[in-house]
């Protein structure tokens, strides 16, 4: 599995002063996506809807609204 491309604008394009950190979304060679975000499992686990669950090896991460909105145009439709 490898990172194929960034989805959306880079942190620098979104205004990160350092330009090298902040939430990010990547498309992977197997067709899945990887997300860099703030770990929030403890805070949000009990807030999941009754029909949602996460496996023991999964974490809930938060990305900014701007990160996802600016990625929308780059997300494949199929």
Legacy VTK file of the C-alpha trace (Angstrom):
# vtk DataFile Version 3.0
C-alpha trace
ASCII
DATASET POLYDATA
POINTS 78 float
0.000 0.000 0.000
1.354 3.401 -1.010
0.136 6.988 -1.088
-0.838 7.815 -4.675
-1.894 11.441 -4.295
-3.177 14.135 -1.981
-6.899 14.772 -2.075
-7.624 18.492 -1.883
-5.425 21.420 -0.976
-2.139 21.044 0.890
-1.815 22.406 4.425
0.197 25.354 3.063
-2.577 26.153 0.556
-5.079 26.073 3.437
-3.030 28.594 5.422
-0.801 26.484 7.684
2.056 28.718 8.736
4.530 25.836 8.825
2.993 24.281 5.721
3.946 20.777 6.787
1.365 19.786 9.398
-2.424 19.916 9.747
-5.215 17.618 8.578
-4.679 15.930 5.229
-6.375 13.332 3.015
-4.573 10.901 0.693
-5.699 8.355 -1.884
-3.915 5.006 -1.516
-2.764 2.567 -4.178
-5.438 0.064 -3.117
-8.213 2.630 -3.676
-8.746 3.424 0.015
-8.074 6.759 1.684
-5.827 7.754 4.582
-6.617 10.725 6.798
-4.341 12.722 9.079
-6.433 14.331 11.783
-6.707 14.974 15.478
-7.313 11.770 17.451
-10.712 12.097 19.155
-11.797 8.537 19.904
-12.238 9.034 23.649
-14.267 12.192 23.174
-16.526 10.926 20.377
-16.857 7.161 20.846
-19.941 7.489 23.055
-21.466 9.951 20.558
-21.571 7.455 17.678
-25.104 6.710 16.425
-26.585 3.346 17.456
-25.961 1.908 13.977
-22.258 2.883 13.893
-19.358 1.098 15.524
-15.595 0.966 15.292
-13.260 -1.991 15.559
-10.641 -2.141 18.307
-7.944 -1.130 15.811
-9.922 1.851 14.445
-9.766 5.412 15.727
-12.018 8.427 15.298
-10.106 11.381 13.880
-11.271 14.927 13.264
-10.360 16.993 10.214
-11.381 20.575 9.620
-14.440 21.397 7.555
-12.209 23.341 5.150
-10.002 20.282 4.586
-12.936 18.133 3.500
-14.702 20.822 1.472
-11.510 21.635 -0.434
-11.006 17.920 -1.095
-14.505 17.413 -2.515
-13.553 18.147 -6.133
-10.671 15.628 -6.003
-12.672 12.719 -4.550
-13.358 10.159 -7.299
-17.021 9.540 -8.079
-16.547 5.777 -8.553
LINES 1 79
78 0 1 2 3 4 5 6 7 8 9 10 11 12 13 14 15 16 17 18 19 20 21 22 23 24 25 26 27 28 29 30 31 32 33 34 35 36 37 38 39 40 41 42 43 44 45 46 47 48 49 50 51 52 53 54 55 56 57 58 59 60 61 62 63 64 65 66 67 68 69 70 71 72 73 74 75 76 77
